[in-house]
Amino acid sequence: MSEIDANDPLKRVEQELKKCVKCGTCRVNCPAFTAFQREPAVARGKIALAQHILKGDLPLDDATYAAMSRCLLCGGCVEKCPNDVPTDEIVIAARESLARRRGLTTFHKAVGQVIRNRKMMSFGARAAWFLGPLFFKKVPATSGLRLRFPAPFIGNRRHIPPLARKPFLERHPEVIPGEPGKPRVVYFVGCMTNFVYTETAEAALALFRHLGCTVIIPREQQCCGLPGMSGGDLATVRDLAEKNLVQLEKYEADYITTACATCGGALSRFYPLVVGKRNPELAGRIKAIADKTVDATVLLQKLGLKPHETGAGPGMRITYHDPCHLRTHGITKQPREMLQEVEGIDLAEMEGAGTCCGLGGTFNVYHYDSSMAINAFKSRAILDTGASAVVTGCPGCMMQLSDGLKQHGAKTRVMHTLEILARSILK
């Protein structure tokens, strides 16, 4: 084995690797380590592996690939690291390096093909919505089993939320005019809110219209690409980033917003990291998009939404889960402040509200049992609050939390923050 070439992604983070002093702080803050209890699963273990890959004295076999896949990119280790080691950036580089030299897995090839093609995604969603009743017509509509089905790479244990009959992007015009002088807001919808949790997208639209904003919903916007990043397919991420950049620049706007924490993380952090750093010609444009991107809940608060106008009804006890892509951006108090102002809401803090739910993009597919072991702590914490609903700001977390709660036999609802804020407006 020999050292890797100068253009390898790991070369770009070589100096960052040297910051790690192997102190072990990351072990305490790593959900993957709690699940696997193996040193390669924790940040310092992956950094050591990356250093050996750089030296060329480590075989690029299945064990190395598996070790690098055991990371949720939750950022917990980065937040707590005393030496500011950007482990998430290092893991992304290592996964891209391995993918280049070993090739993408069958699953991630399929993921890349689907997320690159919005028409394919729309067709698949329509087919799944249409065929679903044929498979589940004998199952009572109230049964959680109605949401279970076997599929390639998925299996039949998990609970899958039903797909919407009509995607959100096909329901509304591209530009919805608001009041003169009010902000112009570009809404980046995201795949989950477009195809699955359309009620979240409708809530976002209703709330911004309630404030008189002009809402722009670019019809040709694409997946943010982060599912590809999980498997090292950075070529797909960069391709989608460039396409989205064109769409997000089409209209003059004051803000770009999204109700998906993952999409927000892509636009504000990962696009500058994996596209802007690599392509100086795009760096300025990417930064301009990142600077305008604001989480929907934060933007609504900034624009002066008064949550007490949207009373949720008497005595609704909820608890709040912090999505990793909001927590790592310091967005923790704003959603709580908005929720606590809603008439009739009783917000009960759960233990470990800021810990990862275990989804981690495709981590949930490759390591489902470990993913649900991480999630089990979260489910118990939610149930211990006695809340009738758990609220969060990420559709991916919503799916994971719902899966875990249903497997615990719980009837706790899983809702987006915007749904709570928009309840009375949407009536």
Buried (B, 14 or more C-beta within 10 A) or exposed (E): EEEBEEEBBBBBBBEBBEBBEEEEBBBEBBBBBBBBEEBBBBBBBBBBBBBBBBEEEBEBEEEBBEBBBBBBBBBBBBBEBEEEBBBBBBBBBBBBBBBBEBEBBEBBBEBBEBBBBBEEBBEBBBEBBEEBEEEBEEBEEEEBEBBBBEEEBBEEEBBBBEBBEBBBBEBBEBBBEBEEEBBBBBBBBBBBBBBBBBBBBBBBBBBBBBBEBBBBBBEEBBBBBBBBBBBBBBBBBBBBBBBBBEBBBBEEBBBBBBBBBBBBBBBBBBBBBBBBEEBEEBBEBBBBBBEBBBBBBBBBBEBEBEBEEBBBEEEBBBBBBBBBBBBBBEBBEBBBEBBEBBBBBBBEEBEBBBBBBBBBBBBBBBBBEBBBBBBBBBBBBBBEBEBBBBBBBBBBBBBBBBBBBBBBEBEBBBBBBBBBBBBEEBE
